[in-house]
Every structure is written in C-alpha cells, then in structure tokens.
C-alpha cells in the first residue's frame, strides 16, 4: 500500500508505504501462522524541524491456535517490531530507534 495523508492546512503532509506477507497452515484443530511487515513514512511538510514524521520499520509475528470446539480457541503469539520514528526524540528524550517484543496467550470465545 502506498499513499499520502495530510492533517490541517500545511501542518502535516506525509507519504507512506507498507506491505505484509502472511503464511498460515491448518491441520485438524491446529493452526500455525507467520507474518512479516514493513512500513515507512516520509515527512513532506515544512515543520520537519519541530515535528519530524519520518519513520520506518519491520515486524514479525508467529501464532499458534488450537480449536477446542466451535466456540473456544486457545493460542499463543510472539511478535517483534524494530522501528525508527524521528519524532520520538521530542518526548522526554525517547530513543528514535526501538525494538519491541511481546508474548501473548489467548483464550477466545466466539458466538
């Protein structure tokens, strides 16, 4: 996906691009899925000095789901994101580059 977005008269003007690839395999009550993402923003407005919206990053997620019956599923997911966002530096000296990991357990009821 490619595009541009704006907010306010000349306040924010950003080009963006993003893509992902997902693979999933199901056998019986088990499902394994993996996804990779890539994203980028390019600031095109005049306020870059005080509010730079440049950024980019990539992510990976791996998921396992087990279907108990038509209503219940159990699962686990791991996700990792590596990103750069220039305007993080505006907020109390946060690092512009950030790596994040998350492990999550899921119990889902569908009706």
C-alpha positions as CSV (number, residue, x, y, z in Angstrom):
1,X,0.0,0.0,0.0
2,X,1.4,3.4,-0.9
3,X,-0.2,6.8,-0.4
4,X,-0.1,10.2,1.3
5,X,-2.0,11.8,4.1
6,X,-2.4,15.3,5.4
7,X,-3.8,17.0,8.5
8,X,-4.6,20.6,8.8
9,X,-3.6,23.4,6.4
10,X,0.1,22.7,5.9
11,X,0.5,21.1,9.4
12,X,1.2,17.5,8.4
13,X,2.0,16.1,5.0
14,X,3.3,12.5,4.9
15,X,3.9,9.9,2.2
16,X,3.6,6.3,3.4
17,X,4.2,2.8,2.2
18,X,3.5,-0.6,3.9
19,X,3.3,-4.2,2.9
20,X,3.0,-7.6,4.6
21,X,3.2,-11.3,3.8
22,X,1.3,-13.9,5.8
23,X,1.5,-17.6,5.6
24,X,-0.9,-19.9,7.5
25,X,-1.1,-23.7,7.8
26,X,-4.1,-25.6,9.3
27,X,-4.3,-29.3,10.1
28,X,-7.2,-30.6,12.1
29,X,-7.7,-28.4,15.2
30,X,-4.3,-26.8,14.9
31,X,-3.3,-23.6,13.0
32,X,0.2,-22.1,12.6
33,X,0.6,-18.6,11.1
34,X,3.5,-16.3,10.5
35,X,3.5,-12.7,9.2
36,X,6.2,-10.2,8.2
37,X,5.5,-6.4,7.8
38,X,7.5,-3.5,6.5
39,X,6.5,0.2,6.8
40,X,7.8,3.7,6.0
41,X,6.7,7.3,6.4
42,X,8.4,10.3,4.7
43,X,7.6,13.7,6.1
44,X,6.9,16.3,3.3
45,X,5.8,19.3,5.2
46,X,7.6,22.5,6.3
47,X,7.5,21.7,10.1
48,X,10.1,18.9,10.0
49,X,12.4,20.8,12.3
50,X,9.9,20.8,15.2
51,X,7.8,17.7,14.2
52,X,9.6,15.3,12.0
53,X,7.3,12.4,11.0
54,X,9.9,10.3,9.2
55,X,9.8,6.7,10.2
56,X,10.4,3.1,9.1
57,X,10.4,-0.4,10.5
58,X,9.7,-4.0,10.2
59,X,7.8,-6.6,12.2
60,X,7.4,-10.4,12.6
61,X,4.6,-12.3,14.3
62,X,4.2,-16.1,14.8
63,X,0.9,-17.6,16.1
64,X,-0.4,-20.9,17.2
65,X,-4.1,-21.6,17.7
66,X,-5.9,-24.7,18.9
67,X,-9.6,-25.0,18.3
68,X,-11.3,-26.8,21.1
69,X,-14.8,-26.6,19.7
70,X,-17.0,-24.3,17.5
71,X,-16.9,-21.6,20.2
72,X,-13.5,-21.9,22.0
73,X,-9.9,-21.4,20.9
74,X,-6.6,-21.4,22.8
75,X,-3.5,-19.8,21.4
76,X,-0.1,-18.2,21.8
77,X,1.6,-15.4,19.8
78,X,5.0,-13.9,19.6
79,X,5.6,-10.5,17.9
80,X,8.8,-8.5,17.3
81,X,9.0,-4.9,15.9
82,X,12.1,-2.9,15.0
83,X,11.3,0.7,14.2
84,X,12.7,4.2,13.8
85,X,10.4,7.2,14.4
86,X,12.1,10.6,14.3
87,X,9.6,12.5,16.4
88,X,10.1,10.2,19.5
89,X,13.0,12.4,20.4
90,X,10.5,15.2,21.1
91,X,9.1,13.4,24.1
92,X,11.4,13.4,27.1
93,X,14.4,12.2,25.1
94,X,12.9,8.9,24.0
95,X,15.1,6.8,21.7
96,X,14.2,7.2,18.0
97,X,15.1,3.6,17.3
98,X,13.1,1.0,19.3
99,X,12.9,-2.8,19.4
100,X,9.8,-4.3,21.0
101,X,8.9,-7.9,21.7
102,X,5.7,-9.4,23.0
103,X,4.5,-12.8,24.0
104,X,0.7,-13.3,24.5
105,X,-1.6,-16.1,25.5
106,X,-5.1,-16.2,24.1
107,X,-8.3,-17.8,25.2
108,X,-11.1,-16.8,22.8
109,X,-14.8,-17.4,22.9
110,X,-16.8,-16.9,19.7
111,X,-20.6,-16.7,19.5
